[in-house]
Amino acid sequence: QNKMDVRLDNPGSTQFSFLPGARSQPIIKLLILREYEPNWTLRDRLACMIMRNSILEERSTFDRVWTRSSQQPVCLGMDRRFHMDHHERCYLLEGCNRQPRHLYSRPHLPANRKVNTLMQYFMHLRRPPIHPEDSCVVSITLTEDGYLNVLDSDTGEVLRSVYLSPTIKYRYLSWAEYLYSIDVKSVLNPLLPQGRPQGRHQSREVNSELLRYIIFDIHPLSLAACFKIDRQVFGSDIVDATVDGNLLITAHKSTQGTKMHKFYNLKQLIQETTTFLPNIGQSFEDKVIGRTPQGIPLTMDIRGMYYRYVYTLMILYTCCLVIERPAVLLEVLSGGMVSFGGSPFLFLHNPNSKNESQYDLRQIENGNLVHTFSSTDSTLNSDLVEFHFDDYQRVLQVSGSVLSCYSIEMQKGGRWLNHLFSTDFKVLNKKEEVVRSSNSYCTRYGRVVKKKINSSSDINQCVIYEVDYENETNLVSVIVSHPMSEELSQTSMVFVNDLTGAILKVVPIPTWIDDSVNTVYYELSSIIHQTRNVHNSKYVCYVYSLNGNRKINIRTRSSSSVTSEL
């Protein structure tokens, strides 16, 4: 029987007594618990458990339900929305027949007004909203002509617009502090060859500025800082700079082939060097901040803060220029980016650019070495070592076909790593009957195309392409290519237990093309696979949706029958 009668022993509690003959399936129990749970936090947690159990159920599958092509890569935002064709088309992963629902389409814009970057955010506020974007899911876009726009993610309507600069080319948009502030970065200003200068200081001014940064606070959108990275302040060997939270990170050339990363206290720099901080829309020198043609002016004078004129007495009074550089918090020599984690803080870096598989884990306070990660893979694939996505007291290492997890332990003499688990995905080679799939893919027009097998390549290798983590379902998703036979290989998304490393479910991705650029996003009950056509350079987006193949009819004492399809 698919019907279940539930009697509530104590209203508001989580104790139920099931009548004889009722089927006590775990998902059904969770649905009933969620229905009667008065605590909204626990109800959300129960909903996540229901989703997790639905995904891992043996009968559930991910079916391809939708295919579209795009001129540009697909941009996945928050709240299950994604954008295509320079962010002109927006879809929501909640539609009829498990297909994405089209939200809006914006008119095609010329090349000088196209959208370069898009981000989405949403936050519940306890106070009444001041601006329209405070009460809905919004998108922040950075356009080619220098506008920062706030859009309604459901309709595409422009809620607010800020003009940045008529002369500086701003190109990159990212989170400075997640869900609190954003930063807009300009393109790099190359070091021009110094010809015959007209004045002694003119050529120096032209070549001193590397790039500019603008930082905005959100909720509501307001200006926090606008500053430039000056070569004469941070050094002539500086090649790039990044903002991460309250840190300003500069990258410098090194004779060893790697880069020297220097970390500065950005919050302290803003407090010490801010000359004035106007509001967006405020009048300044007969112009309006954030409107044409003024844009956003510099609010910080880092160069003026650290320039000092010192008078010396030799034979005559002379004046020399002395530059005091900002205080450096940390210097790290690394071939790539430096990541932080642990408590107290540790950092991971690659000290040798010639060996991309070597990572050192060190303490911040004294630089002592905690552990060195070396490759255990005999292939040419580089290792990847990162702090865990949701728990910075753990470290993940990807080496060939093996995913390893370590925990950071404390002891009197310092810290050390405890090995938790290692999962070798070569075991998938023995589960051919579970993941059997034809070595072909289907185009958007329904034509089946066979994959070409390159006999010169090592088809028997098992390779990990991507590792991601979904905190709502507490599942680690791994994109793995594993051999099915001597001539065929299969690429799958493998769900792994976050605590033990056990393989819980294997979901084949038949649309994966080995000789193409592939990207996979996992969003609860949906998988988005994007691949690039090598012939016409178009991007093809495939959406796989969870199909539980189960209908549950729940009958309660206080309500009529409720049918839910999983």
N, C-alpha and C positions, 0 to 999 in steps of 0.2 A: 504494500500500500504506500502511496505517495502522500497521503494525508496524515497529519499528526495533530493530536489534541494536546494542548499544554495547559496545565493547571498551575497557577501561581500560588505557592504556599505562603509567601510573605511579600506583599507589594513593596517594591523598591530594593529587594534583595536579589541576589544572583542564584538562589536555590530553586530548582525546578524539579517537579516529579512527573515523569512521563508515564502515561497509561500503558498497560501491557500491550505488546504487539507493535508499539511505535518504533520506527527505525531511528536510532540515535546517531545519525551521521554527524561528524565534527563540524562541518560547515553549517548544518541546520542548527546545531546548538549555538554556534556563534551568532547566527542571525537572530535567534530568539533572545540571547543575552543582550545584543545590541538594541533590540526593540524596546526592552524594559529597563535598560541602564539609564539612570537619571544624570549621571556625570558625563558631560560632553567630551571630556578628555579621554575617558575610558571608552566611550562610544567610537571615537576616532581610532583608538588603538584596536578595538574589536574589528572595525572595518578593514584595517590593514591586515589583521590576521586572517580575515575572510578572503581577502585578495591573495594573500600568500598561499593559503590552502587551495584556492581555486587554480592558481598557476601550477602548483606542484601536484595536483591530482593526476592520476595516471591516465584518465580518459580525456583530459583537457588538451587541446591543441591550439597552435597559433596558425590561423589560415590567412592567406593573402587575399585581402578584400578590396584593395584600391591601388591604382597605378597612375602616376602623372609624370610628365616631363617638365623640366624647367631649364631656363637659360643660365641660371646661377645656382650655387649650392643652397640646399634647404637650411633654413635657420629655425632651430627649435627653441621656443621660449618657455616661459613659466605657464602653469595652469593648463598644460596639454594643448598649447597652441603652436603652430609652426607656419612659416612664411616661405613663399616661393617667388621666383622672378623679381629679384631686386626688392623683395618685401612688398610687392604690389598685390599679391594674393595671400589671404590669410585663411587658415583652416583650423578647426577644433576637432580633437580626437574623440568626439562624442556625437555621433550622428545615427541616422537610421541604418539598420542592417549592419551595424558595427563599422560603417564607413565614416571617414572624416566629414564634418559638416562645414560647408563653405560659409565663412562669416562676412567677408567683404572683398571687393576688388577695387584698387585705386587706379586711376588713369595712368597710362604710360608716361613717364617723365623723360625729358631729354637727358643726355649724358651729363651735362653740367649741373643737374639737379637730382641725380640718382641718390639712393640711400646707400651709404657705405657700411654702416653698422646699426644693428637694432638690438635693444635689450628690453626685457619686460620685468615689471615688479608689481607687487601687490601686498598691502599691509593693512590690517584692521586698526583703526584708530579709536581710542576711547573718547577723545574730544570731538566736537562737531567739525566736519571737514571745512577747511578754508577755501581750497581750490577744488575744481571738479575732479582733478586726477587723484585726490585723496580718498575717494570712495569707490574706486573701480580698478580693474586690472588695466594698466596702461603700458604703452610701448614708448621707449625713448629712442629716437632715430637721429643719426648724424648724417647730414646730406653733403653732397659734393660741393655745393656753393656756400657752405659754412653756416648752416642753420642746425640748431639743436631743437627738435620738435618733440612734444609730448602728445601722443595719440591715444585715443580710446581703442583698446584692443578688440572690442566687439564691432565697432562701426568704422574705424579708421579716421574718425574726425579729429582734427588738430585742436587740442585743448590749450596748449601754450607753445610759443615759439620764441627762441632766443637766437639773435645773430651774434656770431663769435668774433669774426675779424675780417676786414676787407683785404688784408695783406698776408696774414699768416694762414697757411694751409693746414687745417685740422683734419686728421684722417682716422684716428683710432679712439674708440669708446669702450670703456671697461669699468668694472667695479673697483673703486678705491677701498671701500669697506662695504661688504655685501649687505644690500638692502638699506644702507644708510647714506652712502655718498658715492658719486661716480667721478671719474676723471676723463678728460678729453685731451688727447696727445696730438701734437702736430707732427708733420714729417720732419725728418732730420735735415738740418741745414749743413751741407757739406763744407769742409774746410777749403775755401777758395784759394787758388795760388796767389800769393801776394806779388803784385806787379809793382809798378812805380807809384807809390802813394802820393796823393796830392797833399796830404797833411800827415803828420806823424801819428796821430791817433785815429785817423779815418779808416785806414786799412785794418787796424786792430779792432775797431768796432764792427766792421763788416764780417770778420771771421770769428768773433768771440761767441756768438749765440749758437748753441747746438740745436735746441728745440724749446717748445713752450708747453706748459701744462695749465689746464683750467680744472679746478675741483668744484663740484656742485654738491650741496646737500639736498636730499630729496625729502618730501613730505613736510613742507612744500619745497618746490624747486627754488633754491637760493644760492647765491655765489658765496663760496668759502675761500677761494684763493685763486690767483692767476700769477704765475711766475715763469721765469725762463732759466734754463740751465746754461750757465756761462762757462766757457772753456777757461777763462782766466781765473775763475773762482775754484772750479772743481778739477782743473788740470787739463793740459793740452792733449793728453792721451785718452780722454773720455770719448767713447764711441756710442753710448746709449744710456738711457735712464728710464726707470720704472717706478711707479707709485704703488705701494701695497700696504693698505691700512694707514698706520702712522709712520711708515718707513719710506724713505726715498732711497732707492737703490741705483747706483751708478756703475756702469761697466767700463773698464779701462783695458787698453792693450797691454799685453804681456809678452815678454821675450820668449816664454816657454810655449807659446802657441795657445794657451788658455787665456781666460779673461780674469782680471782682478775685479771682484765685486765689493763695493764699499757701501755700507749701510749708514744712513743718517736719520736723525730724529726729525721727521717732517713736522710734527706738531710743534716742536720747539722752534724750528725755522720759521714757521708761520707766525708764531707769537712774537718773535724777535724782529722780523724784517717786514711785517705788514705796515705799510704807510697809510693806507685808507682802504675801507671795505664798503663799497656802495651796494645798494640794492638794485635788483633788476628792474628797469623802468625808471630809475632815478635820473634826474637831469645832472649833467656834469659838463662844464665848459660849453654850454649852449647845445649840448648833444644829449641823447638818451642812452643810458647803459643797456646793452642787449638789443639795440635797434640799429638799423643802418643809418649813417655810415660809421657810427662809433664802435659798435661791437663791445667786447669785454676788454677793458684796459688792464695793464699790470697793476696788481695790488701789493706786490712784494718787491723789495729792492735788496736782493741777496748780495749783489755785487757792491752796492754802496755800504752795506753793513760791514763787510769784511775788507774794505779798502782803508788803509791808514797811511797818512802822509807823515813821515818822520824826518825831522830836521837834524842834520849833523853838521858839526863844525870841524872842518879840516883847515884849509887856508881861507876859504870863503864859505859862506852859508850856502849849502846846497839842499835840495829837496829830492828825496827818493821815495818811490812807491813800494810799500810793503803789503803783501796780500796775506791775510790770516784766513786760512781755510776753515770751513765748518768742522766741528768735532766729529770724528768718525767713530761710530759705535762698534763696528765689526768689519774686518777685511777677510775675504775668503777667495782663494784661488780655485776656480772651477771652470770646467769645460762647458757646462750648461748652467741652468738656473739652480739656485740654492733653495731648498725647502726646509721648513721648520716644523717641529713637533715635539712631543714629549712634555713632561712637567717634572722638574724645571726644563727649560728649553734645550733641545738638541737641534742640530742641523745636518742635512745630507748634502754632499757635493761630490762632484767628479773631479778629483785632483789631476788626472792625467787625460788630456784630450786625445792622446793616441790610443788609449784603452777606454772605450766608451762603456765597458761592462764593469769597471771598478768604481765603487762608491765607498766613501768614508762617512761614518757616523761619529760626530764629535760633540762635545759639550761647548756651550756658548761661553760660559763664565771663564774657562781657562784654555779652551781649545784642545783638551785631551781627547785622544782617540778612544772611542767606545768599541767600535767594531768596523771591520773592513769587509765589504761584500765583494766577492770575486765570482766570476762566471763559472757555472757548472755545465755549460753547454758547449758541445764541440762544433756546432755550426757557426756560421758567420753572423747570426742574428745578435744584436746588441742586447744586453740585459737592461732591465728597468727596475729601479728601486725607488719607492715612494712611501711616505707615511700613509697609514690607512685613511680612507676617505672620511670615516665617521668616528674614528678612535685614534687620536694621535699618540697613544701609548703603544701602538702596534705598527709594524713595518711590513710592507708587502714587497716581495721580490719575484720578478718574472725572469726566468732563465730558460730559454728554449721552450720546452713543453711542460715545464714544472712551475707551479705557483706555490710559493712558500710564504709563511706568515710567522713573524717573530713578535714577542712582547718585550717591552722595556721594563726591566726589573731593577729595584733599588737595593743596594747593600751598603755596608759601612765604608768600604773602600771606593765606592763609586757606583756606576751603573753597568749592567751587562744585558745581553739579549738571551731570551729563552725561546727556543724553537717550539712553536705550537703545532704546525702541521705543514706538510708538503704534499701537493696533489699533482701527480703526473698524468697528463691527459692522454698519454699513449694508451691508457686502458680503454679508450673509446674505440681503438682499432679492433678490439675483441667483441664489441657490441654492434656488429654490423646489422643484425636483425632489428635493432632498436632505431637506428638512424639511417636506414636504407633510403636512398633518394636517387633518382635518375640524374645523370650528369648532364643536365640541360637546364635552360631557363626559358621563360615565356616573355615575349615582348608585350608592350601595352596593347597591341592589336590582336593578341591571342596566338601569334605565331611561335612555335616551339623551335628553339635554336640549340643545336648540340654544341657543347664546349669542345674546343680543340685541346688535345693533350700534347704538351711539349715533352717529347721523349728524353730530351737532354736534361730536364730538371729532375730533382730528387723528389719524386711524388710521394715517397714513403716517409717524409718528414712530417712531424706534428708540430705546428707552429701556433703560438698565441699572438693574436693581433691586438686585441684591446681587452682592458679590464675595467669594469665600472661597478658602482655600488648603488643600490636603491635603498635608502634609509627607511622608507615606509614599509617595505616588505622584508627588510633585513636580509637581502639576498645579494651575493656577489655574482655579476654576470660576466662571463668570459667568452670572447669570440675566438674560436679555435678552428683551425684547419687540420683535419686528420684524414689519413688514407682509408679508403673503403676497400680497395683492392690494389693490385699492382699497377693499374692504369687509371683509377678514379680516386678523386679526393672529395671530401665533404666539408663544408664550412658550416659550423653550428654555433648557436648561442647556448652556453652551458651554465646552468644555475648551480651555484656552489654554496654550501652551508658556510656562513660567515664565521662560525666558531670552531668547526671541526674540519672544514675543507672537503667534506664528502660531496660527491656529485649527486645532485638531487633530480635534475631533469635536463634533457638534451633536446633542443629545438633546432631542427635543420633550417638553413637559409638557402633555398635552392636558387635564388636570384643572384647569388654572389658570383662575380666574374674575377678570376684570378689575375688577369692581365689588365685590370682596370683599377680605378681609385674607388675604394669602398669605405663607407662610413655607416655605422649602426648605432641607433639611439634606442634605449629601452625606457619606456614610460608606462609603468604599472601594467595595464592589460594590453598594451600595444608595443609593437616593435617597428621602428622605421628604418628601412634600409635604403641608402642612397648610393648609387653607382654612377660613374661617368662613362658615357659612350665614347670610345676611342676614335670613332669615325667622324662624328659631327660635333664633338665636345659638349653635347648636351648632358644634363643630369637627369637621371630617372629615379623617381621616388616610389618605393613600394611600402605599403602599410600592411602589417600582419596584426590581426586582432585575435584576442583570446576567445576560444569557443569551448565553453564548458560542457555543452551537450546535456544539460540537466535543467529541468524545471521543478521547482519546489513549491508546493502548495501548503502554506502554513495557516492553521486555523487556531485562533486564540479564543479565550473565553470572552474577552471584551471587544472583539472586533470580528469582522467577517473574514472570509478566506482571502489571503494575500498571495498572489502568485509572483514568484521572482525567478528570473532566468539568469543563470550563472554562465 
